[in-house]
Amino acid sequence: MNIGQHRVVITGLGAISALGIGAVAQFQKATACTSGIAAFNRATAIPVDLACAALISEPYMLNLEASTLGMFDRVAHLSWLVANEALEHAGINGLSQEDLERSCIYWGTGFGGSGALDNTYQDLFLKGKDRARPFTVIGAMANGATGLLSMQSGFKGPSLTYSTACASSAHAIGEAYRSIKHGYCRRAIAGGAESLFNAGPLKAWEALRTLANPDQENIASSCKPFSKNRSGLVLGEGAAALILENLEDAQKRGANILAEIVGYGSSSDAMHITKPDFMGQARAMRLSLEDAQVNPGQIVYINAHGTATGVGDISETQSIKAAFGDDLARSLHISSTKAIHGHTLGAAGALELLITVQAMQNNIAPGTAFLKVPDPECDLNYLPEKSLELPIPYAMSNSFAFGGSNVSLLLAREVG
């Protein structure tokens, strides 16, 4: 394939989260505004004061050998589960050697194999053992999931891991898009995964004091993005994968094209490690619009980052106004699905983009669950508690991370 400009389309989806197993389950729960958040009930070696979480319900099935299961961390297991679903959904199989060598993996994770590392600390410091488990390094390393995806899929092109906190999988998808667009690869498994419900990471998040207080009346409604009575984010685990291909290859094999990625904007605040800068976020949105050569007025729906933190939701409201202008910003339909699947950190960008793809396909913009008390400082149309049927020719998905990393991805429904 010649180096040049290629259009990039999405042909397969796979996902798992507290909302259920499979890509379809995510969208069904998102449009029904049905929450997967519950009381935290997973045992940890050290007591953790975590009131609510978005945990994946067991069991889930994997077509992995026992030795492979034991070697890799849970985050890698979830990664292959969703990548396998996406590959099957896309109908990709029987690729030639040349095609495999031009097939790539772009994967994101914030905490990587935190379970493998946490187990080692327990063995050494709680149980008094004098050695770590043999495959601790493989389980803990950030690119463990990426390596497993490469081996299971047979993809022999670059396999790259991105770790930019909450923007990890959004960056992975954006960079996969660029690689295919400029002809460096033909197709890619792109997305991310996170599984961090282990004592060490949870104690760290507890200390940061950004987690939501449990809703005493309904714990499932503890995450309230853009609401006046929001109290913080709810941690979730999950994974999502998208199959990206150049348009020529997808059409040649008769693939079902779900959407086209037309824009990718990435920026850094260069201001503060945890406090967001709305101008940096707005810059990412403007860059995605410029990349797509799309008029801002053509955007119908935005899947917001919307973590339900006090500062974050206000900053995002300001950033949308800065990127689109006040009047146009008020005409947008915007929602945060984190209200129901929690903040899946390194998997968030991919999971939310996957839901956005399905929103475009079904002409339904998911509502923002539990937004009963409007915040005057978050005064855009955040679709409170109810999804809306409307055509969505263009949609945007935003991911903003600690470290000041911002990503905006822009999708088109029709591929002309």
N, C-alpha and C positions, 0 to 999 in steps of 0.2 A: 504494500500500500504506500502510495506517495505521501510525503510530508506536505500538508496543505490544510485547507479549511474543510472540515466535515461537520455535518449536523449530528447532534447526539440525542439519542432517544432512549427511553426507559421501556424495557420489554418484560421485566419480571420483578416480582415483589415477594418478600418473606419477612415475617416478624413474629416476635413473642414479647409479651409484657404482662403486667398484672391484669390486663384486659383479656388475656387469653392467648392461645396458640394460633398462629396463622395471620396473614395480612388482613383477611376479610374481617376477622374478629375485632381488630383494632378500629376499623372504620365503623362497624356496626355499633360498637359501644360509644365511639366518639359522637356519632350523630344522635344517639339516644341520650347522650350526656350521662352515661352510666359509669360510676366510679369503680375502680379496682383497688382503691385505697382502703386499708383495714388496720386494725391494731397490730403492732409488731409482735410476732409470736415465734421468731426463730431463736433458738438457743445460741448463745455466744459464750466463749470461755471466760470473759470478764463481763459483769453486769453492765448493760447499756440502758440508759434512760431514754429510749426512743419510743415515743407514744404511738406513732402511726407510720406506715410505710406502704409502698406499692410493690408487693412481693409476687413473684411468679408462683402460681399454684402448681404443685407437683402432681403427677409425674409428667415428664415429657420424654418422647422416644427419640433415640439417636441411632443411626446406622453406623456405629463406630465399634471397633474391636475393643475388648476389655482392656488390653494393654494400652491402647491409645487413650481410652477414657481415663485411665489412671495416671497417664503421663501429663495430660493437659489440665489446666484450670477450668472451672465452671464457665468463665467468660469465653473461653475458646469453644466449649461445648455448645453454648448458646449461639455463638457465631456460626458454627457449621450448621446448626439446626435451621437458621434463617437463610443462610446462603444456599443450602440444598433446596429449600422451598422455592427460593427465587429462581434458581437454575431450572427446576422442574416447571415452574410457571412460565418461564421464558421459552421452554422447549429446546434448551441448548444441550446437545449431546452429540457424540460421534465426531468431534472436531478433528481436523487433520493435524499433523505435527506442526505444520506451519502456522495454523490458526492458534494452536495452544501456545506457541511461542510469542504470539502477538495478543495474548489474553492476559489481563493484569488483575491485581488485587489492590484496592485502596481501602484501608480499614482504619477505623478510629476507636480509641478507648481512652478514658481518663485515668483510671486506676489500674488497668491491666489485670494481671493475675493476682489480685489482692488476697484471694483465698489461700493460694499456695504459700505466699509470704507470711500471712497471718498464722497458718498452721505451723510453719517453721519456728516462728517466735514462741508459739505455745509449747512446742516440743522442747525447745532449748531453755526457756525461762520459766515456764510453769510446770512442765513435767520432768525437768532435770535431765533430759537426754543430752548426749554429748556429740550428736551429729544430726545433720538435716536429712530429709528424705532424698533419695538419689536423683529424682527429677525435679527438684525444687526450682532450679534455675529455668528449666523449660516451662514450668507452670507459671512462674512469676514474671518472666520477661514480657515486656509490653507487646512484642511482636509474636508472641506464642500463637495467638489466634490467627494472625495473618499466615504464619507458617502452616498451620493446620488446614486452612482454607486452600492454600496452594497445593498441598499434598492430596487432599481429598478431591479437588476439582481437576487437578492435572494442569492448571494454568501455569505457564512457564515464563511469562513476561514479568516485569517488575512487580514485587509484592511489597507494598509500602505501608507503614503504620504511622498514623498521625495522633498526637496526643496534645491537644489544645483545650483541655478541660471540657466544658460544655459545648464547644464548637468542634470537637474532634471528628465526629462522623460527617458533619456538614463540610468541613475542610476536605475530608477524604473524598466525598462525592464531587465537590468542586474541582479538586485536582484531577480526579478521574475524567471528569468532563473535559478539562483542558487537554489532557493527554490524548483523548480520543479525537477531540476537535482538531488538534494539530497533527494528527496522524501517527503518533508514537505507539498507539495500540489500537486494536480493533474493537475490543469489548472489555468490560471490567465487572468484577464483583465489587460493589462499593457500599459502604455503610459503616456500622459500628456496633459495639456491645459493651455492656457494663454489668458487673455483678460484684457489689462491694459490701454486702451485708455480713461483714466480719468485724470482730471487736475493734481492731485498730482503726480502720477507716471510719467506723461509726462513732468512736470516741472522738476522733478528729473533727467530724462534722458537728458533733454535740458541742465541742468547745468553741466552734465558730459562731454559734448562736444565730444561725439563719434558718433553723428548722421551724416548721409550723407548730403551733399549739394544737392539741387535738380538739376537734369540735365536740363538745360534751353532749350535744343533742344527737349528732350523727357523725361518727368518726370518718365515714367515707367522704364527707364534705370538708375535710380539714384544709384542703388546698383551695384557695379562693383568689385566683389571679384577677387583678384590676379591681377588686372589691375594696371598699373602705375598711372592712373588718378583716382583711387578709393579715396573716401573722407570719408567713414564711413559706418556704418550699417543703415539699414532702419527697423524700428520697424514693426512687424506684429502680428496679433492675429490668433489663430488657435488651433486645437486640433487633436490628432491622437491616435488611440487605436489599439493594436494588441492582438489577442487571442493566448496565449501560452499554449501548452499541452505537457504532456509526450507522447513520440512516441507510446507506447503501447496502451494507451487509444484512441489516434487519429486513429490509424490503426484499432482498434477494432470496432469503430463506423463508419469506412469507410470515414473518413474526407478527404477533399482535402488538402493535405499538400503543402504549398506554399514555404517554406524554412525551414532550420534547423539553430538554433542558436548554434554555436559550440565554441564560445569564448567570454569572457568578461574580459576586463582589466580596472582597476580603480586605479588612483593614485592622489596624491596631490603634487603640486609644492613646497609648504612650503617656498615660496620666496616672493611673492608680491600679494596684494589683487586684483589688476587689470592687472598688466603686466604679460603676460604669460611667462613660462619657457619652452623652447622647449625640454629640457631633461625630464621634467615631462610628457609632452605629449607623447614623444617617449616611455617612460616607460609603459604607458597605452597600446600603440599599441603592444609592445613586450609581455606584459602580456596576451593580448587577443590571440596572436599567440601561446604562450606557453600553455594556457588553451585549445586551440583547437587542439594542436599538429599538426599544419599545417605549412608547409614550407613557408617562406615569398614569395618565387617565385611562389607559387600557387595563390596568390592574384592578381586579374585582375583589380578590380575597387575599388576606395575609394570615398565614399561620404564625402567630407571634411567639417570641421566646417565652414571655409571660410566666415567670417563676413564682409569682405571688409574694415576692419580697417587697418591702416598703419602698426602697430606693429604686430597685430594678424596674418595677412596673411604671413608675413615673418617668424614668429615663426613657423607656421604650416609647411611651406616649409622645414625649418630646421629640424623639428621634424620627418617628413616623411623620410628625408635623414638619420637621425640618427637611425631610427628604421629599415630601409630596406637596408641601404648602398646607396651610390650615384648612382651606376650603376643600381641597381635593382629599385630604386626610379624613375629613368628616364623612365623605361619601364612600369610603372603603368599608368592606365587611372584614372584621378582624376577630380572631379568637385564639385562645390558648387551650390546647388539649392536655396540658400538664395537670389541669384540675382533676383529671380522672386517671391518668397513667403515671402521675408523679414525674419527678425530674430524673430522667434516666442518664443524665450527665453525658458521658462520651457517646451514648447511643441516641441522644435526644434529637439531634439534627436529622438523622436518617429516619427515625420513627415518625417524626412529625412531617417530613417530606413525603414519606410513604402515605400517610393519611391525607396529605394535600393532593397527591396524585389521584387517590380514590375520590376525593371531594370533587375534583374536576370531572372525572369520568361519570359520576352520578349526579352532577349538578346540585350538590348539597354542601353548603358551608357549615361545618360543625359549630355548635354553640359553645360558649364558655360556661361550663357547669358551675353552679353555686354562686353566680354573680347576682346576688340579691340586693346588695347595698352599694349603689354606685359611688365611686370615689370622684369628687369634683376635679381632682388633678389627673384622672384617667378618663377623659371626657370624649373619647372616640367611640365608634359603634363596635363594641366588643361582643355583640350577639349574646346578651345575657340569657343563660339557661335554656336557650332554644336554638336548634339548627334551622337553617333557612334554605329553601329551594330556590336556586337561581343559576343561570348559565355562568360558568367560570372559564372564559377563554384564556385568561392569564392569571397566575397566582404566584405569590411570593412566600418563601419560608425563611424565617430569621433565626439565627443562633448566636447568642452573645455570651462570652465566657470570662471567667476569672483570668486575669492576665491581660485583659483588654482586647481579646481576640474576637472579631466580629465577622460573621458570614451571612450573606444573603444569597439565596438561590431562587432563580426565576424560571417558572414553567409555562409552557404553552400547551393547550389541549389539542388543537388541531395541527396535524402535520401535512402541509400542503406540498 
